Amino acid sequence: LQQFTDTGNRKEHVKITSESKPGFLERLSETSGGMLMGLVTFLLSFYILFTNEGRALRTAKSLDEGLSLVIPLDTIHSVSQLNEGRLVYLTGSLSTSKPLFDPSYGLSIQAVKLKRNVEMYQWVEYEDSREYEENGEIKKETKYSYNTEWKSEVVNSRNFDREIGHKNPSAMAVESFTAVSPNVQVGSFVLSKGLVDKIDSFKQLSLSHLEDPHADVTRGGDYFYHSENPRRPEVGDLRVSFFYAGLSGDDPHLGSADQVTVIARQRGDQLVPYHTKSGDVLQILYPGDLSVEEVFQKEHESNTMKTWALRAAGWMAMFVGISLMMRIFYTLVDWFPIVRDLVNIGLKAFAFCVASSLSLLTISLGWLLYRPLWALLVGLLAVVPIVVAKSRIPSKKQQ
Protein backbone atom coordinates (compact mmCIF):
# COMPACT_ATOMS: atom_id res chain seq x y z
CA LEU A 1 0.00 0.00 0.00
CA GLN A 2 1.52 3.37 -1.03
CA GLN A 3 0.22 6.91 -0.73
CA PHE A 4 1.86 9.90 -2.47
CA THR A 5 1.90 13.62 -1.76
CA ASP A 6 3.89 16.41 -3.38
CA THR A 7 4.75 19.56 -1.40
CA GLY A 8 6.93 21.73 -3.66
CA ASN A 9 10.50 20.45 -3.55
CA ARG A 10 9.60 17.93 -0.86
CA LYS A 11 7.84 14.70 -1.85
CA GLU A 12 6.75 11.80 0.32
CA HIS A 13 4.97 8.46 0.20
CA VAL A 14 4.04 5.76 2.69
CA LYS A 15 4.71 2.04 2.27
CA ILE A 16 3.20 -0.62 4.51
CA THR A 17 4.70 -4.10 4.57
CA SER A 18 3.55 -7.08 6.63
CA GLU A 19 4.99 -10.39 7.68
CA SER A 20 3.76 -13.23 9.83
CA LYS A 21 4.70 -13.07 13.49
CA PRO A 22 7.85 -15.18 14.05
CA GLY A 23 7.37 -18.42 15.95
CA PHE A 24 9.08 -19.34 19.17
CA LEU A 25 11.88 -21.33 17.50
CA GLU A 26 12.56 -18.54 15.02
CA ARG A 27 12.79 -15.95 17.81
CA LEU A 28 15.01 -18.33 19.81
CA SER A 29 17.32 -18.66 16.81
CA GLU A 30 17.57 -14.86 16.47
CA THR A 31 18.27 -14.59 20.21
CA SER A 32 21.10 -17.14 19.90
CA GLY A 33 22.75 -15.00 17.22
CA GLY A 34 22.38 -11.95 19.45
CA MET A 35 23.93 -13.85 22.38
CA LEU A 36 27.00 -14.64 20.28
CA MET A 37 27.31 -10.97 19.27
CA GLY A 38 26.83 -10.03 22.92
CA LEU A 39 29.68 -12.33 23.99
CA VAL A 40 32.04 -10.71 21.45
CA THR A 41 30.99 -7.22 22.60
CA PHE A 42 31.39 -8.25 26.25
CA LEU A 43 34.96 -9.51 25.68
CA LEU A 44 35.83 -6.44 23.61
CA SER A 45 34.80 -4.17 26.50
CA PHE A 46 37.49 -5.71 28.75
CA TYR A 47 40.14 -4.94 26.12
CA ILE A 48 38.95 -1.34 25.73
CA LEU A 49 38.85 -0.67 29.48
CA PHE A 50 42.13 -2.39 30.38
CA THR A 51 44.27 -0.97 27.57
CA ASN A 52 42.77 2.49 28.03
CA GLU A 53 44.09 2.73 31.61
CA GLY A 54 47.60 1.75 30.54
CA ARG A 55 47.49 4.26 27.69
CA ALA A 56 46.28 7.05 29.98
CA LEU A 57 48.99 6.43 32.56
CA ARG A 58 51.70 6.14 29.90
CA THR A 59 50.59 9.41 28.31
CA ALA A 60 50.47 11.19 31.69
CA LYS A 61 54.00 9.98 32.56
CA SER A 62 55.29 11.04 29.14
CA LEU A 63 53.83 14.52 29.58
CA ASP A 64 55.42 14.87 33.01
CA GLU A 65 58.72 13.69 31.55
CA GLY A 66 58.41 16.18 28.70
CA LEU A 67 57.68 19.07 31.07
CA SER A 68 60.82 18.26 33.07
CA LEU A 69 63.05 18.11 29.95
CA VAL A 70 61.72 20.80 27.60
CA ILE A 71 64.05 23.71 26.75
CA PRO A 72 62.69 27.10 25.60
CA LEU A 73 64.63 28.39 22.57
CA ASP A 74 66.34 31.76 22.88
CA THR A 75 65.54 32.59 19.26
CA ILE A 76 63.65 31.00 16.38
CA HIS A 77 65.69 32.80 13.71
CA SER A 78 68.85 30.69 14.08
CA VAL A 79 69.54 27.01 14.78
CA SER A 80 71.78 26.15 17.74
CA GLN A 81 73.61 22.81 17.61
CA LEU A 82 73.59 22.74 21.43
CA ASN A 83 69.93 21.74 21.34
CA GLU A 84 70.40 18.92 18.84
CA GLY A 85 68.18 15.94 19.77
CA ARG A 86 66.55 17.73 22.70
CA LEU A 87 62.91 18.56 23.35
CA VAL A 88 62.45 22.25 22.56
CA TYR A 89 59.70 24.84 22.96
CA LEU A 90 59.15 27.79 20.63
CA THR A 91 56.46 30.19 19.49
CA GLY A 92 56.30 32.22 16.30
CA SER A 93 54.48 33.02 13.07
CA LEU A 94 53.88 30.41 10.38
CA SER A 95 55.65 30.87 7.07
CA THR A 96 55.52 28.98 3.78
CA SER A 97 57.78 29.08 0.74
CA LYS A 98 55.07 29.91 -1.85
CA PRO A 99 51.30 30.52 -2.06
CA LEU A 100 48.75 27.77 -2.66
CA PHE A 101 46.80 28.12 -5.92
CA ASP A 102 43.51 26.99 -7.41
CA PRO A 103 43.94 28.09 -11.03
CA SER A 104 40.45 26.86 -11.99
CA TYR A 105 38.92 29.69 -9.95
CA GLY A 106 41.77 32.22 -10.07
CA LEU A 107 42.41 31.97 -6.35
CA SER A 108 45.65 31.98 -4.34
CA ILE A 109 46.52 32.34 -0.67
CA GLN A 110 49.66 32.23 1.45
CA ALA A 111 48.60 29.51 3.90
CA VAL A 112 49.53 26.04 5.12
CA LYS A 113 46.35 24.47 3.73
CA LEU A 114 43.74 25.41 1.14
CA LYS A 115 40.58 23.34 0.86
CA ARG A 116 38.15 23.45 -2.04
CA ASN A 117 34.71 22.21 -0.94
CA VAL A 118 32.30 21.24 -3.73
CA GLU A 119 28.60 20.64 -3.06
CA MET A 120 25.95 19.40 -5.46
CA TYR A 121 22.22 20.09 -5.29
CA GLN A 122 20.67 16.63 -4.88
CA TRP A 123 17.68 14.65 -3.80
CA VAL A 124 17.98 13.23 -0.27
CA GLU A 125 15.75 10.46 1.06
CA TYR A 126 14.53 10.33 4.67
CA GLU A 127 12.56 7.49 6.21
CA ASP A 128 10.56 7.18 9.38
CA SER A 129 9.29 3.72 10.40
CA ARG A 130 7.03 2.26 13.03
CA GLU A 131 6.00 -1.34 13.68
CA TYR A 132 2.68 -2.56 15.03
CA GLU A 133 0.76 -5.83 15.32
CA GLU A 134 -2.51 -6.37 13.50
CA ASN A 135 -4.50 -9.56 12.86
CA GLY A 136 -1.62 -11.75 14.04
CA GLU A 137 0.84 -10.08 11.66
CA ILE A 138 3.68 -7.64 12.26
CA LYS A 139 3.20 -4.64 10.03
CA LYS A 140 5.80 -1.98 9.28
CA GLU A 141 4.73 1.46 8.13
CA THR A 142 7.52 3.48 6.55
CA LYS A 143 7.14 7.06 5.41
CA TYR A 144 9.68 8.05 2.76
CA SER A 145 10.21 11.75 2.14
CA TYR A 146 12.46 13.43 -0.41
CA ASN A 147 14.00 16.87 -0.24
CA THR A 148 16.53 18.73 -2.39
CA GLU A 149 19.65 19.86 -0.51
CA TRP A 150 23.27 20.89 -1.05
CA LYS A 151 25.51 17.88 -0.26
CA SER A 152 29.30 17.54 -0.43
CA GLU A 153 29.06 13.79 -1.16
CA VAL A 154 27.25 12.15 -4.04
CA VAL A 155 23.92 10.71 -2.84
CA ASN A 156 23.25 7.41 -4.63
CA SER A 157 19.62 7.66 -5.70
CA ARG A 158 19.63 4.04 -6.90
CA ASN A 159 19.27 3.06 -3.24
CA PHE A 160 16.09 5.15 -2.87
CA ASP A 161 12.81 3.37 -2.33
CA ARG A 162 11.45 5.35 -5.29
CA GLU A 163 14.09 6.69 -7.70
CA ILE A 164 11.63 7.87 -10.33
CA GLY A 165 11.43 11.65 -10.01
CA HIS A 166 14.35 11.72 -7.54
CA LYS A 167 17.34 10.80 -9.70
CA ASN A 168 20.76 12.27 -8.87
CA PRO A 169 23.87 12.48 -11.10
CA SER A 170 26.37 9.70 -10.45
CA ALA A 171 29.39 12.02 -10.07
CA MET A 172 30.40 15.66 -9.65
CA ALA A 173 31.93 17.55 -12.55
CA VAL A 174 34.27 19.35 -10.12
CA GLU A 175 36.08 17.54 -7.30
CA SER A 176 36.86 18.68 -3.76
CA PHE A 177 40.52 18.71 -2.72
CA THR A 178 42.90 19.97 -0.03
CA ALA A 179 46.28 21.44 -0.98
CA VAL A 180 49.05 21.40 1.65
CA SER A 181 52.20 23.49 1.51
CA PRO A 182 55.29 21.25 1.09
CA ASN A 183 57.42 23.42 3.39
CA VAL A 184 56.05 24.98 6.59
CA GLN A 185 58.33 26.87 8.98
CA VAL A 186 58.34 28.76 12.24
CA GLY A 187 61.34 31.03 11.99
CA SER A 188 64.26 28.90 10.78
CA PHE A 189 62.65 25.60 11.81
CA VAL A 190 60.81 23.27 9.44
CA LEU A 191 57.72 21.51 10.83
CA SER A 192 57.33 17.74 10.46
CA LYS A 193 54.31 16.28 8.65
CA GLY A 194 52.80 15.32 12.02
CA LEU A 195 52.97 18.92 13.22
CA VAL A 196 51.54 20.22 9.93
CA ASP A 197 48.63 17.77 10.29
CA LYS A 198 47.74 19.50 13.57
CA ILE A 199 47.12 22.79 11.74
CA ASP A 200 43.46 22.06 11.04
CA SER A 201 41.45 25.07 12.22
CA PHE A 202 39.86 25.90 8.87
CA LYS A 203 38.16 29.24 8.19
CA GLN A 204 35.98 30.03 5.19
CA LEU A 205 37.65 32.26 2.65
CA SER A 206 35.73 35.35 1.62
CA LEU A 207 35.30 35.64 -2.15
CA SER A 208 33.96 39.20 -2.12
CA HIS A 209 37.13 40.65 -3.68
CA LEU A 210 37.24 38.10 -6.56
CA GLU A 211 35.69 38.21 -10.01
CA ASP A 212 33.66 35.45 -11.69
CA PRO A 213 36.34 33.05 -13.03
CA HIS A 214 34.35 31.79 -16.06
CA ALA A 215 31.29 32.73 -18.07
CA ASP A 216 29.36 29.70 -16.75
CA VAL A 217 30.34 30.34 -13.11
CA THR A 218 28.61 32.96 -10.97
CA ARG A 219 29.83 34.29 -7.62
CA GLY A 220 27.18 34.65 -4.96
CA GLY A 221 28.30 35.55 -1.44
CA ASP A 222 31.19 33.24 -0.55
CA TYR A 223 30.30 30.63 -3.19
CA PHE A 224 30.99 30.07 -6.88
CA TYR A 225 27.87 28.59 -8.51
CA HIS A 226 27.78 26.31 -11.53
CA SER A 227 24.12 27.11 -12.10
CA GLU A 228 21.95 29.07 -14.52
CA ASN A 229 20.04 30.54 -11.58
CA PRO A 230 21.80 30.24 -8.17
CA ARG A 231 18.66 31.49 -6.40
CA ARG A 232 16.63 28.61 -7.83
CA PRO A 233 19.12 25.76 -8.29
CA GLU A 234 18.30 22.52 -10.07
CA VAL A 235 19.42 18.99 -9.22
CA GLY A 236 22.99 18.56 -10.48
CA ASP A 237 24.02 22.21 -9.98
CA LEU A 238 27.27 22.81 -8.09
CA ARG A 239 28.48 25.39 -5.61
CA VAL A 240 32.12 25.77 -4.56
CA SER A 241 33.53 27.32 -1.39
CA PHE A 242 37.08 27.62 -0.08
CA PHE A 243 38.61 27.22 3.38
CA TYR A 244 42.12 27.89 4.64
CA ALA A 245 44.15 26.90 7.70
CA GLY A 246 47.41 28.36 8.97
CA LEU A 247 47.65 31.79 7.39
CA SER A 248 51.39 32.12 6.74
CA GLY A 249 51.84 35.61 5.42
CA ASP A 250 50.39 39.08 5.88
CA ASP A 251 47.24 39.41 3.76
CA PRO A 252 45.44 42.72 3.09
CA HIS A 253 42.04 40.99 3.50
CA LEU A 254 42.82 38.36 6.18
CA GLY A 255 45.38 40.06 8.42
CA SER A 256 48.70 38.89 9.89
CA ALA A 257 50.18 35.40 9.79
CA ASP A 258 48.95 32.93 12.41
CA GLN A 259 50.98 32.38 15.58
CA VAL A 260 51.64 28.85 16.84
CA THR A 261 53.29 27.22 19.84
CA VAL A 262 55.37 24.10 19.17
CA ILE A 263 57.03 21.48 21.39
CA ALA A 264 59.07 18.84 19.52
CA ARG A 265 62.57 17.39 19.13
CA GLN A 266 65.15 19.45 17.27
CA ARG A 267 66.95 17.56 14.51
CA GLY A 268 69.07 19.98 12.56
CA ASP A 269 66.68 22.68 11.40
CA GLN A 270 63.69 20.31 11.63
CA LEU A 271 61.14 19.81 14.42
CA VAL A 272 60.31 16.10 14.63
CA PRO A 273 58.64 13.67 17.11
CA TYR A 274 60.31 13.16 20.51
CA HIS A 275 60.19 9.61 21.90
CA THR A 276 59.89 9.56 25.71
CA LYS A 277 61.21 6.87 28.05
CA SER A 278 57.60 6.01 28.91
CA GLY A 279 57.03 4.92 25.32
CA ASP A 280 54.95 7.81 24.01
CA VAL A 281 55.69 10.35 21.29
CA LEU A 282 55.61 14.10 21.87
CA GLN A 283 55.07 16.51 18.98
CA ILE A 284 52.70 19.23 20.09
CA LEU A 285 51.31 22.23 18.24
CA TYR A 286 48.69 24.72 19.40
CA PRO A 287 47.47 27.94 17.78
CA GLY A 288 48.41 31.14 19.59
CA ASP A 289 51.20 32.11 21.97
CA LEU A 290 51.08 29.75 24.97
CA SER A 291 53.50 29.16 27.82
CA VAL A 292 55.10 25.75 28.40
CA GLU A 293 52.86 25.16 31.42
CA GLU A 294 49.72 26.04 29.45
CA VAL A 295 50.64 23.61 26.67
CA PHE A 296 51.18 20.66 29.00
CA GLN A 297 48.05 21.53 30.96
CA LYS A 298 46.04 21.37 27.73
CA GLU A 299 47.63 18.02 26.88
CA HIS A 300 46.74 16.62 30.31
CA GLU A 301 43.15 17.85 29.90
CA SER A 302 42.96 16.22 26.46
CA ASN A 303 44.30 12.95 27.90
CA THR A 304 41.71 13.05 30.70
CA MET A 305 38.84 13.66 28.27
CA LYS A 306 39.97 10.79 26.03
CA THR A 307 40.34 8.48 29.03
CA TRP A 308 36.80 9.15 30.29
CA ALA A 309 35.36 8.87 26.76
CA LEU A 310 36.92 5.40 26.35
CA ARG A 311 35.79 4.39 29.86
CA ALA A 312 32.23 5.32 28.92
CA ALA A 313 32.56 3.42 25.62
CA GLY A 314 33.93 0.36 27.46
CA TRP A 315 31.10 0.43 30.02
CA MET A 316 28.48 0.80 27.29
CA ALA A 317 29.97 -2.11 25.32
CA MET A 318 29.85 -4.25 28.48
CA PHE A 319 26.26 -3.21 29.25
CA VAL A 320 25.11 -4.00 25.71
CA GLY A 321 27.04 -7.29 25.70
CA ILE A 322 25.47 -8.49 28.96
CA SER A 323 22.00 -7.37 27.81
CA LEU A 324 22.33 -9.36 24.58
CA MET A 325 23.62 -12.46 26.38
CA MET A 326 20.69 -12.34 28.85
CA ARG A 327 18.13 -11.72 26.10
CA ILE A 328 17.12 -15.38 26.07
CA PHE A 329 15.23 -14.94 29.35
CA TYR A 330 13.18 -12.17 27.73
CA THR A 331 12.43 -14.43 24.74
CA LEU A 332 11.25 -17.29 26.96
CA VAL A 333 8.50 -15.14 28.51
CA ASP A 334 7.72 -13.10 25.39
CA TRP A 335 4.16 -14.48 25.19
CA PHE A 336 3.19 -12.98 28.56
CA PRO A 337 3.19 -9.13 28.28
CA ILE A 338 3.18 -8.29 32.02
CA VAL A 339 5.87 -10.87 32.89
CA ARG A 340 7.86 -9.83 29.79
CA ASP A 341 7.96 -6.17 30.88
CA LEU A 342 9.01 -7.05 34.44
CA VAL A 343 11.74 -9.39 33.19
CA ASN A 344 12.95 -6.69 30.78
CA ILE A 345 13.30 -4.16 33.64
CA GLY A 346 15.09 -6.74 35.79
CA LEU A 347 17.51 -7.69 33.03
CA LYS A 348 18.42 -4.05 32.39
CA ALA A 349 19.02 -3.45 36.12
CA PHE A 350 21.14 -6.62 36.29
CA ALA A 351 23.18 -5.59 33.24
CA PHE A 352 23.68 -2.10 34.70
CA CYS A 353 24.98 -3.39 38.05
CA VAL A 354 27.23 -6.11 36.60
CA ALA A 355 28.62 -3.81 33.88
CA SER A 356 29.41 -1.12 36.49
CA SER A 357 31.12 -3.60 38.83
CA LEU A 358 33.15 -5.36 36.15
CA SER A 359 34.15 -2.05 34.54
CA LEU A 360 35.47 -0.69 37.84
CA LEU A 361 37.26 -3.98 38.53
CA THR A 362 38.91 -3.94 35.08
CA ILE A 363 39.97 -0.32 35.57
CA SER A 364 41.49 -1.18 38.95
CA LEU A 365 43.52 -4.02 37.35
CA GLY A 366 44.84 -1.53 34.81
CA TRP A 367 46.16 0.64 37.66
CA LEU A 368 47.54 -2.26 39.75
CA LEU A 369 51.15 -2.11 38.52
CA TYR A 370 51.35 1.68 38.63
CA ARG A 371 49.35 2.78 41.68
CA PRO A 372 48.39 -0.26 43.84
CA LEU A 373 46.61 1.75 46.56
CA TRP A 374 44.43 3.57 44.04
CA ALA A 375 43.72 0.25 42.31
CA LEU A 376 42.58 -1.25 45.64
CA LEU A 377 40.20 1.65 46.29
CA VAL A 378 38.66 1.35 42.81
CA GLY A 379 38.41 -2.42 43.29
CA LEU A 380 36.47 -1.92 46.54
CA LEU A 381 34.22 0.56 44.75
CA ALA A 382 33.42 -2.18 42.23
CA VAL A 383 31.53 -4.08 44.96
CA VAL A 384 29.14 -1.16 45.63
CA PRO A 385 26.69 -1.77 42.71
CA ILE A 386 26.30 -5.45 43.70
CA VAL A 387 25.78 -4.57 47.39
CA VAL A 388 23.16 -1.95 46.45
CA ALA A 389 21.34 -4.41 44.18
CA LYS A 390 21.43 -7.14 46.84
CA SER A 391 20.13 -4.79 49.55
CA ARG A 392 16.96 -4.24 47.51
CA ILE A 393 16.11 -7.96 47.54
CA PRO A 394 14.06 -8.78 50.69
CA SER A 395 15.34 -11.63 52.86
CA LYS A 396 13.32 -14.85 53.32
CA LYS A 397 12.54 -13.98 56.95
CA GLN A 398 11.06 -10.65 55.91
CA GLN A 399 9.00 -12.38 53.31
N, C-alpha and C positions, 0 to 999 in steps of 0.2 A: 504494500500500500504506500503510495507516494503522493504528497501534496506539494504544489509549487506556488511560490509568491515571488514577485519582483518588486523591489523597492529601490529604484534608481540604480546606483552602482553596487547595491547589495542584493544578492539573490539567495533564496533559501528553499529547501524542500525537506520533507520528513519521510523517513523510511522506517517501516515496522517489520521486524523479522521475528519468527517464533521457532522454538524448538521444544521437543518433549523434555519434561523434567528428568534429569539424570537419575538412574536407579542407585540403590545403595552401593552395589559393587563398583559402579562407575565412579561414584563420589569417593569411595575408599581408594580406588586406584589413583585418582587425582591427588588425594591427601598423601599417599605414599610418595609420589613425586615431589610434593611440597616438603615432606619430611626430609628427603635426601638433600634438597636445596637448603633447607634449614640447617642441616648438619654441617654442610660446607660453609655457610654463613657464620655459624656458631664457632667453628674452628678458625675461620679467618679473623674473627673479632679478637681472639687471643693474640694472634700475630700482630695485628694493628696496635693493640694496647701495649704489649710488651716491648716491641721495637720502638714505639713512640717515646717511651720513658728513657730508653738508652740514648736515642737521638737528642732528646731535649737536654739531658744532662751533659752529653758530649758537646753540644752547641754552646751551652752555658759556660762550660769549662774553657772552651776555645775562645770565647769572647773575653773571659777574665784574663786568659793568657795574652790575648792580643792587646788588651788595655795596659797590661804591665810592660809590654815590649815596644809599643808603637812610639815612633820618633817624629815629632813635628819638623817639617823641612824649613830651613831658614829662608829659602827662596825657591820659587818654581821656575825661574828663568835661567837656571844653570843646573847641571847635573854633577853632584858630588860623589866621587868614588868611595868615600867613607861610608856611605849608606848602602852600598851594594849588598843585595840579598836580605836587607832588613825590612821590617814592616814600617811603612812611612805614612804620614798624614799630611795632606795638603788641601788647600782650597784655591779656587781661581776660576777664570772665565773659560768656557769652551771655545776651541778654535778648530777649524777644518781647513784643509788645503785648497779646496775649490767648491763652488756652489753646486747644489743638486738641481738638475733640470728635468722638466717634462716638456720636451719640444712640441708634443702634440697640442698643447694648450698654451704655449708661449710663456711658461712659468718657470721661475728659478728662485732659489732661496739659499742663503748661507746657513745651513743647519745640519745637525747630525743625521736626522731622518726626515724624509718627505714621503707621505702616504697619499696615494690617489685612491679615493673611495668611490666606486661606481655602483649606482643603484638602478634597478629596472622597475618600471611600473608593471605590476603583475597581479593576477588573480591569486587569492589566498583562501584556502578552505579551512573552516572551523567546524568542529562537531561537538555536539552535546548529547550524551546518551543517558538513558535511565532504563532500568529493568524492573519488570513487575510480573506477577503470576496471574494467569487468567485461564480458566477452564482446564486446569491441570497442565498448562504449558507455560514455559518461561518466555516472555516476550520482551524484546528490546526495541525501544523507540529511540531513533537517532535523528537529530535535527542537523542537517548540513547547511551551513551558510557560507556565502562567497562574497568577498570584498576585494576591491582593488587597492593595492598599497605599494609604496616604494620599498623594495627589498634589495639588500646587497648580495644575496645568494639567489641562484636560479631556483624557482619553485617548480618542481616537476608536476605538471598538471595531469600527467598520465596516471598518477596515483589518486586522483580525485574520484569521489564516488560518481560524479557526473561531470565529465570533461567537456561535453558539448556546451558551447557558449562560455566556457571558462578556460580556453586553451592559452597557454603561455609559450613564448619562444623557448627553444631548447638551449640557447646560449646567449651571452651578451656580446655585442659587437665591440665593446671596449672593456678591457680587463682592469681590475684593481691591481695595485702593486705598491710595494714599499721600497724606496731607495735608501741605502745606508752609506754614509760617507766612509771611504776606505781608510782614512787617516784622521783620527780624532785626538786632539791634544788638550792638555791643561798646562799652559806655559811651555816648557821644553819637554814635557813628559807625554808619551804616547799611551793611550788607554787600550787595554786588552779588549778582545771581543766580548768577554764576560761583563766587563764594566760598561761597554757601549750598549749591551743588551738591556742594562738597567736604566738607560735613558729612554723612558717610555711614557712620559707625561705629554700626550699629544694635545695640541690646540688647533682649532679650525682656522685655516688661513682665509683672511678676508680677500675677496676678489674685486672689491669695489674700484680699485685703481687699474684694473686690467680691461682690455678691449675684448670683444668677441673674437676668438681665434680663427673661426671658419664661418663661411656663409650659412652652413646648416647647423651651427651651434649658437645658442643664445644665452647670454649671461643674465641670470635673475637672482638678485641677492648674492649669496655666497655659493651659488651653484652654476655650472654650465649645463644647459639642457640640450639634449638631442631630441627635439620635439618641435612640431609645427606650431603648437600652442601650449607653452609651459603651464598656463593657467588651467587648461583643460586637457591634461595628458591622456594618451591612449596606451593600452597594453602594448608593451614592447619599447616604449620611450625610455630614454636614459637620462639620468642626471649625475653629474660628477662634482665632487667636493674634494678639497685638499686639507691635509693636516700635517703639522710639523712638530718635531720634538728636538730639544737641544739647540736653540738658536745660538749660532756660533760666530756671529759678527754683528756689528751695529747696523740696524736697518731703519731707514727713515719712517717706515710704517709700523714696525714691530718693537722698536726700542733697542736696548743694549743686549749684548750677548749674555746667555744664562750662566749663572754661577753654580758651581758644584763643589761638593766636599768628597774627597776620595781617601780611602785607606786600603793600601795594597802593598805588595812586595816590589821593591825597586830592583830591576834587572837592566842595567845599562840605563838607557833613556826610556825604558818601558815600565809600565805599572801592570804587574801580573798577579795571579793568585798566590796567597801565602798559605802554606800548609802548616798547621799547628801540631804540637806534640799530641794533642788530644784526638787528632785524626780528622779534624774539620778543615775547611778551606775558607780563608778570609779574603774577600775582594768586595769592598763596600763602596757604594756611591749613593749620595743623597743630593737632591737639588738644594741650592742655597748655601749660605755660609754658616756651618755648624761647628761647635767645639768638639774635641775628642770625646769628652764625657757625654755630650748630647747624642753623638753618633752611636756609641755603644749602648746607651740607654734605649735608643730606638730599636736597636738590634735585639736587646733583651726583651723588649715589649713584643716585638714581632715573633720571637721564639715562644713566648708565653701564649700568645694568641693561637699560634699553630699547634702548640701542645694541647690546649683545651679543645680546639676544633677536632683534632684527631681522637682525643678521649671521648668526645661526644659521638663521633662517628663509630668508634669501637663499641661503645655502650649500645648504640642504636642497632648495630649489626648483631650484637649478642641478643638483644631483646627480640628482634625479628626472627633470629635463628631459633631461639627457644619457643617462640610463639608458633612457628611453622612445625617444629618437631612435636609440639603438644596438640596440634590441630586435630589429630585423630580422635581425641576425646570429644571434641565439638561435633565431629562427623557422626559419631556413634549415637548421639542424642539429637541429631538434626531434625527428627520427625516430631519432637515435642517442643514447641515454641518457648514455653515458660522455662523448662529445664535447660534448653539450648542457650537462652539469654543469660541465665545464672551461671552456667558453665563457662560461657564466653567471658563474663566479668571475672570469674575466678581464675581462669587461665591467664588473662592479661595481668592481674595482680601478682600471680605466681611468677610470670615472666619478668615483671618489673623488679620484684624483690631479688630473684636469682641473678638477673643480669646486673643489678647494682652491686650485689655481694661479690660475684665473680670478677666484675670489672675492677673493683677496689682491690681485691686480692691479687689480680694480675698486675695492677699498677704497683702494689707494694713489692712484688717479686722483682719488678724492674728496678726498684730503688735499693734492693737488698745489698748489692755489692758496693754501692756508693755511699748510702746513708742508712745504715741498719736501724737506727733508732726511729727515724722517720718512716721507714718501711714497716716497722712493728706497729706504729701508731695507725697507719693506714690499714694494715692487716686487721687490727682490732675493730676499726671502723667498718670493715667489711661484714662483721657479724651483726651490726645494728639492724639492717633491713630484715634479716631472718628473725631476730628477736622480736622486732615490732610486729611482724606477720604472725608469729607464734602466739604473742600476747593477746591477739584478737580472737584466737580460737578458744572457746570456753572449755574448761576441764570437765571430765566425766562426773566428778562430784557435784559441780555446779549444775550440770545438766540433770 
